[in-house]
Amino acid sequence: MLKVKLPDASVLEFSRRVRPVDVASQIGPRLARATLAAEVDGTVVGADSALPEEGEVSLRLLTAKDPEALAVMRHSAAHVMARAVMRLFEGVQLAFGPTVDNGFYYDFLLDKPISEADFPKIEAEMARIVQEDEPFERIVEPREKAIVLCADLGQTLKVEHIREGLADQETVSFYRQGEFIDLCRGPHVPSAGAIKAFKLLSVAGAYWKGDASAQQLQRLYGTAWFSKQDLDDYLKRVEEAKRRDHRVLGKQLELFTVDQAVGAGLILWLPKGAVVRRELETFIYGELIQRGYQPVYTPVIGRVQLYETSGHYPYYADSQFPPIEMQDGDRYLLRPMNCPHHITVYKSKPRSYRDLPLRLAELGLVHRFEQSGELSGMIRVRGFTQDDAHIFCTDDQVADEFRGCLDMTQFVLKTLGLDDYRVRLSFRDPSSSKYVGSPETWDRAEAALEAVCREMSLPNLQVAQGEAAFYGPKADFIVGDCLGRDWQLGTVQLDYNLPSELRFALEYIGPDNRPHRPVMIHRAPFGSLERFVGMLIEHFAGAFPLWLAPEQVRVLAVSEKFEDYARQVQGRLAEAGLRVSGDYRPEKIGAKIRSAQIELVPYMLVIGGREMEQGTVAVRDRIEGDLGAMGVEAAIEKLKQEIRTKAVRKKS
């Protein structure tokens, strides 16, 4: 007898072998038709997957209303796309076709390159397959028989994957749809008719299993939705994202550049971008000082032994630059993390419990050797600056210090108008052996952190079991931008590993005159300055708030007759500490205003005959348009007040 527990706590009993779709049929025929997949004891499976013959399972039937069903449908759309490509092109070798955020892709090995010009005919063939509405049929075969099947189909990449990647599997599964059969774990929707709206997006290069020394593949990206309206809305967001692309705006607004003469993934901050960075640095340092942090400066290079002690080397050697070999045999490494350096600062003298908590902060440059295909503007780089801080404290101080870190991250996000965020608490999996420290220490730490977060009423708090770092629990801030995209930015992490006797053996002398082990907290509200600024460029579409804007105000002379007065006004603004320029070109005032708007200057001060006679300026706001005439000092005070409050204004 099988007991099936449903989300409403009701229980259905079955004396025969059933599938989720059979359970749906017993509830009602409409639900059976709507069921696209199911969640069984937390695992998403196909609607036709066999449930256990006995025992008890928790079952959630998934329909088009559920995000999990959307992911299953997109996986099926990847198969439909692959089937269409095989119908249209000769000698297609299939690689893999997973889902990704908002869509899917499939990697192909074929002689003829696919281009965007081929998209209409591929989409038309996909539409025919969807119209045929054939079922997705799951087939399970012994591994050796599966190898023969793939060989007979001429799919040599699949043969290699079964032999090497699935060598420990006794059986493997395929999905058949009409003449198309593909090695796949699934799950899939019942039939292709569930795919209501789709679009091919782009084609790019890829490598078999991500290995740059392996075959070059073609990766075809697409998206699929349960309604045409959802697809249209998504495509509009894609177009808006292209308009906001920080790589495009960064070039147009002269914020940053990447030059192969310097190296891929290494950011050159141009003067205007450097202004944005400097303002953020000044802001965060001012806040750090108020909160009791002590700034330090440490080298961007260190001896390999330091990172061997921390565990960063050789365990993460694949993502680091190779060591620098010295003539005397010593080896140095571009630092991948700042923590070992701050630990060394802590160890520079004996510490007492009276010294704790010790809060050390640094905007520290670190390096990671990201693969070239993963580099993306400022978002994914090889050299980046972390607004890093490390707090050394006692066990009793952990809750308060963690609260302070969370509060500071909230303050930073609020200041920048980033109010759409959630906090994810990552805890250990008690059944896993990868975590260092005793279970009692973990339980105490997790309970303390969760209590802090509950007390602070953090928005959309989530607890993720098994997602903790191996050295301790952590809290990550997942921030949504104006397009609804998620960015993992600020993080606060608790660490019992690096202070331990197995690593750096940190100590402080307690009130009992005996040595004790401190706890470490890692925190970075921005995360990476490069990534954070890249996100801000896209979030604001390059139109920064006044306090961050590289150029805050531009003086526009209507004609050369008013240039002397305009330059006097410009000088007064500069003396007041504003970032100001003047446009004295022999152009019409409309053209000058358009130039300032295109360059996203927050304010324009227009000066003509009336302004010169009355000693005023005509203020034009990038957001609200013409604000009328003001005295020069009144205009200066208005701008300085907006800067002081760090106002983030948006178009209504």
C-alpha positions as CSV (number, residue, x, y, z in Angstrom):
1,M,0.0,0.0,0.0
2,L,1.3,3.4,-1.0
3,K,0.2,6.6,0.9
4,V,0.5,9.8,-1.1
5,K,0.5,12.9,1.1
6,L,-0.7,16.1,-0.8
7,P,0.2,19.7,0.0
8,D,-3.2,20.3,1.7
9,A,-2.2,17.4,4.1
10,S,-4.8,15.1,2.7
11,V,-3.6,11.5,2.0
12,L,-4.6,9.2,-0.9
13,E,-3.9,5.4,-0.7
14,F,-3.1,3.1,-3.7
15,S,-2.8,-0.6,-3.7
16,R,-1.3,-0.6,-7.3
17,R,1.7,1.0,-8.9
18,V,0.8,4.6,-9.9
19,R,2.3,7.6,-11.4
20,P,1.8,11.3,-10.5
21,V,-0.5,11.7,-13.5
22,D,-2.6,8.8,-12.1
23,V,-2.9,10.6,-8.8
24,A,-4.0,13.7,-10.6
25,S,-6.6,11.7,-12.5
26,Q,-8.1,10.4,-9.3
27,I,-8.4,14.0,-8.1
28,G,-10.0,15.2,-11.3
29,P,-9.6,15.0,-15.1
30,R,-8.9,18.7,-15.4
31,L,-6.0,18.5,-13.1
32,A,-4.7,15.4,-14.9
33,R,-4.7,17.4,-18.2
34,A,-2.9,20.3,-16.5
35,T,-0.2,18.3,-14.7
36,L,3.1,18.7,-16.5
37,A,5.5,17.3,-13.8
38,A,5.6,16.5,-10.1
39,E,7.7,17.0,-7.0
40,V,8.1,13.8,-5.1
41,D,9.7,14.2,-1.6
42,G,11.4,17.4,-2.9
43,T,12.6,16.0,-6.2
44,V,11.1,17.1,-9.5
45,V,10.1,14.1,-11.7
46,G,8.1,13.5,-14.8
47,A,4.3,13.2,-14.6
48,D,4.7,9.6,-15.8
49,S,7.4,8.5,-13.4
50,A,6.5,5.5,-11.3
51,L,5.9,6.1,-7.6
52,P,7.0,3.5,-5.0
53,E,4.7,0.6,-4.5
54,E,4.5,1.0,-0.8
55,G,5.4,3.4,2.0
56,E,4.6,7.1,2.0
57,V,5.6,10.0,-0.3
58,S,4.9,13.7,-0.3
59,L,3.6,14.7,-3.8
60,R,3.1,18.1,-5.3
61,L,1.6,18.1,-8.8
62,L,3.1,20.8,-11.0
63,T,1.2,22.8,-13.5
64,A,2.0,25.8,-15.7
65,K,1.5,28.0,-12.6
66,D,4.6,26.5,-11.0
67,P,8.2,27.7,-11.7
68,E,9.5,24.1,-11.5
69,A,7.2,23.2,-14.4
70,L,8.6,26.1,-16.4
71,A,12.1,24.6,-16.0
72,V,10.9,21.2,-17.1
73,M,9.1,22.6,-20.1
74,R,12.3,24.5,-21.1
75,H,14.3,21.3,-20.9
76,S,11.7,19.7,-23.3
77,A,12.1,22.8,-25.6
78,A,15.8,22.1,-25.8
79,H,15.1,18.6,-27.1
80,V,12.6,20.0,-29.6
81,M,15.2,22.5,-30.8
82,A,17.8,19.7,-31.1
83,R,15.3,17.6,-33.0
84,A,14.6,20.5,-35.4
85,V,18.4,21.1,-35.9
86,M,18.9,17.4,-36.8
87,R,16.1,17.6,-39.3
88,L,17.6,20.6,-41.0
89,F,21.4,19.9,-40.9
90,E,23.5,16.9,-41.8
91,G,25.8,15.0,-39.5
92,V,24.7,16.7,-36.2
93,Q,26.5,15.4,-33.1
94,L,24.6,16.1,-29.9
95,A,26.3,17.2,-26.7
96,F,24.3,18.6,-23.8
97,G,21.1,20.7,-23.6
98,P,20.4,22.0,-20.1
99,T,18.1,24.8,-18.9
100,V,19.6,28.1,-17.7
101,D,18.0,31.2,-16.2
102,N,15.1,32.2,-18.4
103,G,15.8,29.6,-21.1
104,F,17.9,26.8,-22.3
105,Y,20.7,25.9,-24.8
106,Y,22.0,22.9,-26.7
107,D,25.6,22.3,-27.8
108,F,26.1,20.8,-31.3
109,L,29.1,19.5,-33.2
110,L,28.4,20.0,-36.9
111,D,30.4,21.0,-40.0
112,K,28.1,23.9,-41.1
113,P,28.1,26.8,-38.7
114,I,24.6,27.9,-37.5
115,S,24.0,31.7,-37.8
116,E,21.1,33.9,-36.8
117,A,20.0,33.7,-40.5
118,D,19.1,30.1,-39.8
119,F,16.9,30.9,-36.8
120,P,13.6,31.4,-38.7
121,K,13.7,28.0,-40.4
122,I,14.8,26.3,-37.1
123,E,11.9,28.0,-35.3
124,A,9.5,27.0,-38.0
125,E,10.6,23.4,-37.7
126,M,10.2,23.6,-33.9
127,A,6.7,24.9,-34.4
128,R,5.8,21.9,-36.5
129,I,7.2,19.5,-33.9
130,V,5.1,21.3,-31.2
131,Q,2.1,21.2,-33.4
132,E,2.5,17.4,-33.8
133,D,2.3,17.2,-30.0
134,E,4.1,13.8,-29.8
135,P,4.8,12.4,-26.3
136,F,8.2,12.3,-24.5
137,E,8.8,8.7,-23.8
138,R,11.4,7.6,-21.2
139,I,13.5,4.6,-21.9
140,V,16.0,2.9,-19.5
141,E,18.7,0.7,-20.9
142,P,21.8,-1.2,-19.4
143,R,24.9,0.9,-19.9
144,E,26.5,-1.4,-22.5
145,K,23.3,-1.5,-24.5
146,A,23.1,2.3,-24.3
147,I,26.6,2.5,-25.8
148,V,25.6,0.4,-28.7
149,L,22.4,2.4,-29.2
150,C,24.3,5.7,-29.3
151,A,27.0,4.2,-31.6
152,D,24.2,3.0,-34.0
153,L,22.8,6.6,-34.0
154,G,26.3,7.9,-34.9
155,Q,26.4,10.0,-31.6
156,T,30.1,9.6,-30.7
157,L,30.0,12.3,-28.0
158,K,27.2,10.5,-26.2
159,V,29.2,7.2,-26.5
160,E,32.2,8.9,-24.9
161,H,30.0,10.4,-22.1
162,I,28.4,7.0,-21.2
163,R,31.8,5.3,-21.2
164,E,33.6,8.0,-19.1
165,G,31.1,10.3,-17.5
166,L,28.6,7.6,-16.6
167,A,31.1,4.8,-16.0
168,D,29.7,4.1,-12.5
169,Q,26.0,3.8,-13.8
170,E,24.5,0.4,-14.4
171,T,21.6,1.8,-16.4
172,V,21.1,5.1,-18.2
173,S,18.0,6.8,-19.5
174,F,16.9,8.1,-22.9
175,Y,13.9,10.2,-24.0
176,R,12.3,9.4,-27.4
177,Q,10.0,11.8,-29.3
178,G,9.1,10.5,-32.7
179,E,12.3,9.7,-34.6
180,F,14.4,11.7,-32.1
181,I,16.1,9.9,-29.2
182,D,18.5,11.4,-26.8
183,L,20.5,10.4,-23.7
184,C,18.9,12.3,-20.9
185,R,18.0,12.1,-17.2
186,G,14.9,14.2,-17.7
187,P,12.3,15.0,-16.5
188,H,10.2,16.2,-19.5
189,V,6.6,17.5,-19.9
190,P,4.2,14.8,-21.2
191,S,4.2,16.0,-24.8
192,A,5.6,18.9,-26.9
193,G,2.2,20.7,-27.0
194,A,2.9,22.0,-23.5
195,I,5.5,24.4,-25.1
196,K,3.3,27.4,-25.9
197,A,5.8,30.1,-26.9
198,F,9.5,30.0,-27.7
199,K,12.2,32.1,-29.4
200,L,15.8,31.4,-30.4
201,L,18.1,34.1,-29.0
202,S,21.7,33.7,-30.0
203,V,24.5,31.3,-31.0
204,A,27.9,31.1,-29.5
205,G,31.0,28.9,-29.3
206,A,31.6,26.3,-26.6
207,Y,33.8,23.3,-25.9
208,W,32.9,19.7,-25.2
209,K,32.6,19.5,-21.4
210,G,34.1,23.0,-21.1
211,D,37.6,21.7,-22.0
212,A,39.4,24.2,-24.2
213,S,41.5,21.4,-25.6
214,A,38.5,19.4,-26.7
215,Q,36.2,19.8,-29.8
216,Q,34.8,23.2,-30.5
217,L,31.0,23.2,-30.4
218,Q,28.2,25.5,-31.3
219,R,25.9,26.6,-28.5
220,L,22.4,27.6,-29.6
221,Y,20.4,29.6,-26.9
222,G,16.6,29.9,-26.7
223,T,13.8,30.7,-24.3
224,A,10.4,29.2,-23.8
225,W,7.3,30.3,-21.9
226,F,3.8,29.1,-21.1
227,S,2.2,32.1,-22.9
228,K,2.9,34.5,-25.8
229,Q,2.4,37.4,-23.4
230,D,5.1,36.1,-21.0
231,L,7.5,35.6,-24.0
232,D,6.8,39.1,-25.3
233,D,7.4,40.6,-21.8
234,Y,10.7,38.7,-21.5
235,L,11.9,39.8,-24.9
236,K,11.2,43.4,-23.9
237,R,13.3,42.9,-20.8
238,V,16.0,41.4,-22.9
239,E,16.0,44.5,-25.1
240,E,16.1,46.8,-22.1
241,A,18.9,44.8,-20.7
242,K,20.9,45.3,-23.9
243,R,20.2,49.0,-23.7
244,R,21.6,48.9,-20.1
245,D,24.5,46.6,-20.8
246,H,27.4,48.0,-18.7
247,R,29.9,47.0,-21.3
248,V,28.2,49.2,-23.9
249,L,27.4,52.1,-21.5
250,G,30.9,51.8,-19.9
251,K,32.4,52.6,-23.3
252,Q,29.8,55.3,-24.3
253,L,30.2,57.1,-21.0
254,E,33.9,56.6,-20.8
255,L,33.8,54.8,-17.4
256,F,36.2,51.8,-17.9
257,T,37.9,49.8,-20.6
258,V,39.6,46.5,-21.0
259,D,42.6,46.3,-23.3
260,Q,44.3,43.1,-24.5
261,A,47.6,45.0,-24.3
262,V,47.1,44.9,-20.5
263,G,45.3,41.6,-20.3
264,A,41.8,40.0,-20.5
265,G,39.6,40.5,-17.5
266,L,41.7,43.3,-16.1
267,I,39.8,46.6,-15.7
268,L,41.2,50.0,-16.5
269,W,39.2,52.6,-14.6
270,L,38.9,55.7,-16.8
271,P,38.7,59.1,-15.1
272,K,34.9,59.2,-15.1
273,G,34.6,55.7,-13.8
274,A,37.3,56.4,-11.2
275,V,35.1,59.2,-9.8
276,V,32.3,56.7,-9.2
277,R,34.6,54.3,-7.6
278,R,36.2,57.0,-5.4
279,E,32.8,58.2,-4.2
280,L,31.9,54.6,-3.2
281,E,35.2,54.1,-1.5
282,T,34.8,57.4,0.5
283,F,31.3,56.5,1.4
284,I,32.2,53.0,2.7
285,Y,35.4,54.1,4.5
286,G,33.4,56.8,6.3
287,E,30.9,54.3,7.4
288,L,33.5,51.8,8.5
289,I,35.3,54.4,10.7
290,Q,32.0,55.3,12.4
291,R,31.3,51.6,13.1
292,G,34.7,51.0,14.8
293,Y,36.7,49.4,11.9
294,Q,40.4,50.0,11.6
295,P,41.7,50.3,8.0
296,V,44.8,48.4,7.0
297,Y,46.8,48.0,3.8
298,T,48.4,44.7,2.8
299,P,50.3,43.5,-0.2
300,V,48.7,42.0,-3.3
301,I,51.2,39.2,-3.3
302,G,52.4,36.8,-0.6
303,R,54.5,33.6,-0.2
304,V,52.8,30.4,-1.3
305,Q,53.2,29.0,2.2
306,L,50.7,31.6,3.5
307,Y,48.0,30.3,1.1
308,E,48.9,26.7,1.8
309,T,48.2,27.4,5.5
310,S,44.9,29.1,4.6
311,G,43.9,26.3,2.2
312,H,43.5,28.5,-0.8
313,Y,46.5,26.8,-2.4
314,P,46.7,24.2,-3.9
315,Y,43.0,23.3,-3.4
316,Y,41.9,26.2,-5.6
317,A,44.9,26.3,-7.9
318,D,42.9,25.9,-11.1
319,S,41.3,29.3,-10.4
320,Q,44.5,31.1,-9.5
321,F,47.4,32.6,-11.3
322,P,50.5,30.3,-11.3
323,P,53.0,30.9,-8.6
324,I,55.9,33.2,-9.3
325,E,59.2,31.3,-9.0
326,M,62.1,33.2,-7.5
327,Q,65.8,32.5,-8.2
328,D,66.3,31.4,-4.5
329,G,63.6,28.8,-4.9
330,D,61.0,30.9,-2.9
331,R,57.5,31.1,-4.5
332,Y,55.0,33.9,-4.4
333,L,51.3,34.1,-5.4
334,L,49.0,36.9,-6.4
335,R,46.6,36.8,-3.5
336,P,43.3,35.2,-4.2
337,M,41.8,36.3,-0.9
338,N,42.6,39.0,1.7
339,C,41.8,36.9,4.7
340,P,45.3,35.4,5.2
341,H,46.8,38.9,5.2
342,H,44.4,40.2,7.8
343,I,45.1,37.2,9.9
344,T,48.8,38.0,9.8
345,V,47.9,41.5,11.0
346,Y,46.0,40.0,13.9
347,K,49.0,37.8,14.8
348,S,51.5,40.8,14.6
349,K,51.2,41.1,18.4
350,P,49.6,39.3,21.4
351,R,45.9,39.9,21.8
352,S,43.8,40.1,24.9
353,Y,40.0,39.7,25.2
354,R,40.0,43.5,25.9
355,D,41.2,44.0,22.3
356,L,38.2,42.2,20.9
357,P,36.2,42.6,18.8
358,L,39.0,43.7,16.4
359,R,37.6,44.9,13.1
360,L,40.1,45.2,10.2
361,A,39.0,46.6,6.9
362,E,40.7,47.0,3.5
363,L,39.7,47.6,-0.1
364,G,41.9,44.8,-1.2
365,L,42.9,43.8,-4.7
366,V,42.7,40.1,-5.4
367,H,43.2,37.9,-8.5
368,R,41.5,34.9,-9.9
369,F,42.4,33.2,-13.2
370,E,38.9,33.0,-14.7
371,Q,38.5,31.1,-18.0
372,S,38.5,33.5,-21.0
373,G,35.0,32.3,-22.0
374,E,33.6,33.3,-18.6
375,L,35.0,36.9,-18.6
376,S,32.3,39.6,-18.9
377,G,33.1,43.3,-18.6
378,M,33.2,44.3,-15.0
379,I,31.0,41.4,-13.8
380,R,33.4,38.6,-14.3
381,V,37.1,39.6,-14.1
382,R,40.5,38.4,-13.2
383,G,41.5,41.2,-10.9
384,F,39.0,42.8,-8.6
385,T,38.8,44.9,-5.4
386,Q,36.8,43.6,-2.4
387,D,35.5,45.9,0.3
388,D,36.8,43.3,2.7
389,A,36.7,43.3,6.4
390,H,37.5,40.6,9.0
391,I,36.3,40.7,12.5
392,F,38.0,38.7,15.3
393,C,35.8,38.2,18.3
394,T,34.8,35.9,21.1
395,D,32.0,33.4,20.9
396,D,29.9,35.6,23.1
397,Q,30.3,38.5,20.6
398,V,29.4,36.6,17.5
399,A,25.7,37.5,17.5
400,D,26.2,41.2,18.0
401,E,29.0,41.4,15.4
402,F,26.9,39.5,12.9
403,R,24.0,41.8,13.5
404,G,26.3,44.8,12.9
405,C,27.5,43.3,9.6
406,L,23.9,42.7,8.4
407,D,22.9,46.2,9.5
408,M,25.8,47.8,7.6
409,T,25.0,45.8,4.4
410,Q,21.3,46.9,4.7
411,F,22.5,50.5,5.1
412,V,24.7,50.4,2.0
413,L,21.9,48.9,-0.1
414,K,19.3,51.4,1.2
415,T,21.6,54.3,0.5
416,L,21.9,53.2,-3.2
417,G,18.1,52.7,-3.5
418,L,18.5,48.9,-3.8
419,D,15.5,48.0,-1.7
420,D,14.5,44.8,-3.5
421,Y,16.6,42.1,-1.8
422,R,16.3,38.9,0.2
423,V,18.7,37.3,2.6
424,R,19.7,33.6,2.3
425,L,21.1,32.0,5.4
426,S,23.3,29.0,4.4
427,F,23.6,26.3,7.0
428,R,25.4,22.9,7.0
429,D,24.0,19.6,6.0
430,P,24.3,17.5,9.3
431,S,24.7,14.3,7.2
432,S,27.8,15.7,5.4
433,S,31.4,15.3,6.6
434,K,32.8,18.3,4.7
435,Y,32.3,20.8,7.5
436,V,35.0,21.6,10.0
437,G,34.3,22.1,13.7
438,S,32.1,20.2,16.1
439,P,28.3,19.8,15.6
440,E,27.7,21.5,18.9
441,T,29.6,24.6,17.6
442,W,27.7,24.6,14.4
443,D,24.4,24.2,16.1
444,R,25.2,27.1,18.5
445,A,26.4,29.4,15.6
446,E,23.4,28.6,13.4
447,A,20.9,29.2,16.1
448,A,22.5,32.5,17.0
449,L,22.6,33.7,13.4
450,E,19.0,32.7,12.7
451,A,17.9,34.4,15.9
452,V,19.7,37.6,14.9
453,C,18.1,37.5,11.4
454,R,14.6,36.9,12.9
455,E,15.0,39.7,15.3
456,M,16.0,42.1,12.5
457,S,13.0,41.1,10.4
458,L,15.1,40.7,7.3
459,P,13.1,40.6,4.1
460,N,12.2,37.3,2.5
461,L,14.6,35.4,4.8
462,Q,15.4,31.9,3.5
463,V,17.3,29.1,5.2
464,A,19.3,26.8,2.9
465,Q,20.5,23.6,4.4
466,G,23.7,22.2,2.9
467,E,24.8,25.6,1.4
468,A,27.1,26.7,4.1
469,A,30.8,27.3,3.4
470,F,32.9,24.4,4.9
471,Y,34.2,26.6,7.6
472,G,30.9,28.1,8.9
473,P,27.4,29.4,8.2
474,K,26.8,32.6,6.2
475,A,24.3,35.1,5.0
476,D,24.1,36.3,1.4
477,F,22.2,39.3,0.2
478,I,20.4,38.6,-3.1
479,V,19.6,41.9,-4.7
480,G,17.0,42.5,-7.5
481,D,17.7,45.3,-10.0
482,C,15.2,47.4,-11.9
483,L,14.7,44.6,-14.4
484,G,14.0,42.0,-11.8
485,R,17.4,40.2,-12.2
486,D,19.1,38.8,-9.1
487,W,22.6,39.7,-8.1
488,Q,24.4,38.1,-5.2
489,L,26.2,41.1,-3.6
490,G,26.9,41.5,0.1
491,T,27.9,38.5,2.2
492,V,28.6,37.9,5.8
493,Q,30.4,34.6,6.7
494,L,31.2,33.0,10.0
495,D,34.6,31.1,10.2
496,Y,35.8,28.6,12.7
497,N,38.3,27.1,10.3
498,L,41.1,29.7,9.7
499,P,41.5,30.5,13.4
500,S,41.8,26.8,14.3
501,E,45.0,25.0,15.3
502,L,44.9,23.2,11.9
503,R,45.3,26.6,10.1
504,F,46.6,29.7,11.8
505,A,46.1,28.8,15.4
506,L,44.9,32.2,16.4
507,E,44.7,33.1,20.1
508,Y,43.7,35.7,22.6
509,I,44.3,35.8,26.3
510,G,41.0,35.6,28.2
511,P,40.0,37.0,31.6
512,D,41.2,33.7,33.1
513,N,44.8,34.5,31.8
514,R,44.6,31.4,29.5
515,P,44.7,31.3,25.7
516,H,41.4,31.1,23.8
517,R,40.5,30.7,20.1
518,P,38.8,33.7,18.5
519,V,36.0,33.4,15.9
520,M,36.4,35.1,12.5
521,I,33.7,36.9,10.6
522,H,34.2,37.8,6.9
523,R,32.0,40.5,5.4
524,A,31.9,42.6,2.2
525,P,28.8,44.8,1.6
526,F,29.8,45.5,-2.0
527,G,31.5,42.2,-2.6
528,S,33.6,43.2,-5.6
529,L,33.8,46.9,-6.5
530,E,34.1,46.0,-10.2
531,R,31.0,43.8,-10.1
532,F,29.1,46.2,-7.9
533,V,29.8,49.2,-10.2
534,G,28.9,47.1,-13.3
535,M,25.6,46.2,-11.6
536,L,25.0,49.9,-10.7
537,I,25.7,50.9,-14.3
538,E,23.0,48.6,-15.5
539,H,20.6,49.3,-12.7
540,F,20.7,53.1,-13.2
541,A,21.3,52.7,-17.0
542,G,24.3,54.9,-16.6
543,A,22.2,57.7,-15.0
544,F,23.9,57.8,-11.6
545,P,22.4,59.6,-8.6
546,L,23.9,63.1,-8.2
547,W,26.4,62.1,-5.5
548,L,27.9,59.4,-7.7
549,A,27.7,61.1,-11.1
550,P,31.1,61.7,-12.7
551,E,29.9,65.1,-13.9
552,Q,27.3,66.6,-11.6
553,V,26.4,69.8,-13.4
554,R,27.1,71.4,-16.7
555,V,26.9,75.2,-17.4
556,L,25.5,76.0,-20.8
557,A,26.0,79.4,-22.4
558,V,23.3,80.4,-24.8
559,S,25.9,82.3,-26.9
560,E,29.4,83.6,-26.6
561,K,28.0,87.0,-25.3
562,F,27.2,85.3,-22.0
563,E,30.4,83.2,-21.7
564,D,32.2,85.4,-19.2
565,Y,29.3,85.2,-16.7
566,A,28.8,81.5,-17.4
567,R,32.5,80.9,-16.5
568,Q,32.1,82.9,-13.3
569,V,29.1,80.6,-12.4
570,Q,31.2,77.6,-13.3
571,G,34.0,78.8,-11.0
572,R,31.6,79.3,-8.1
573,L,30.2,75.8,-8.5
574,A,33.7,74.4,-8.6
575,E,34.7,76.3,-5.4
576,A,31.6,74.8,-3.7
577,G,33.1,71.3,-4.4
578,L,30.8,70.3,-7.3
579,R,32.0,68.4,-10.3
580,V,31.2,70.9,-13.1
581,S,32.0,71.6,-16.7
582,G,30.9,74.2,-19.2
583,D,29.7,74.0,-22.8
584,Y,30.9,77.1,-24.7
585,R,30.7,75.7,-28.2
586,P,29.2,77.8,-31.0
587,E,26.2,75.5,-31.0
588,K,22.5,76.2,-30.5
589,I,21.3,75.8,-26.9
590,G,19.0,72.9,-27.9
591,A,22.0,70.9,-29.2
592,K,24.0,71.6,-26.0
593,I,21.0,70.4,-23.9
594,R,20.8,67.2,-26.0
595,S,24.5,66.6,-25.6
596,A,24.2,66.9,-21.8
597,Q,21.2,64.6,-21.7
598,I,22.9,62.0,-23.9
599,E,25.9,62.1,-21.5
600,L,23.5,61.7,-18.6
601,V,24.6,64.9,-16.7
602,P,22.1,65.2,-13.8
603,Y,21.8,69.0,-13.9
604,M,22.2,71.8,-16.5
605,L,22.5,75.5,-15.7
606,V,21.4,77.5,-18.8
607,I,22.7,81.1,-19.0
608,G,21.4,83.7,-21.3
609,G,20.7,87.4,-21.3
610,R,18.1,87.4,-18.5
611,E,20.2,85.2,-16.3
612,M,23.2,87.4,-16.7
613,E,21.2,90.6,-16.0
614,Q,19.6,89.2,-12.9
615,G,22.6,87.2,-11.6
616,T,20.6,83.9,-11.8
617,V,20.8,80.6,-13.6
618,A,18.0,78.6,-15.4
619,V,18.1,75.1,-13.8
620,R,17.3,72.1,-15.9
621,D,17.0,68.7,-14.2
622,R,17.7,65.5,-16.1
623,I,14.6,63.9,-14.6
624,E,12.1,66.7,-14.2
625,G,13.1,69.0,-17.0
626,D,13.0,72.9,-16.6
627,L,12.9,74.0,-13.0
628,G,13.0,77.7,-13.7
629,A,15.4,80.5,-12.6
630,M,17.3,80.4,-9.3
631,G,20.0,82.5,-7.7
632,V,23.4,80.9,-8.0
633,E,23.8,80.3,-4.3
634,A,20.3,78.8,-4.1
635,A,21.1,76.4,-7.0
636,I,24.4,75.4,-5.3
637,E,22.6,74.7,-2.0
638,K,19.9,72.6,-3.8
639,L,22.6,70.5,-5.4
640,K,24.7,70.1,-2.2
641,Q,21.6,69.1,-0.2
642,E,20.8,66.4,-2.7
643,I,24.5,65.2,-2.5
644,R,24.5,65.3,1.3
645,T,21.4,63.1,1.5
646,K,22.6,60.8,-1.2
647,A,19.2,61.0,-2.7
648,V,18.3,58.4,-5.4
649,R,15.6,59.9,-7.6
650,K,13.8,58.1,-10.4
651,K,11.4,59.2,-13.1
652,S,7.8,58.9,-11.9
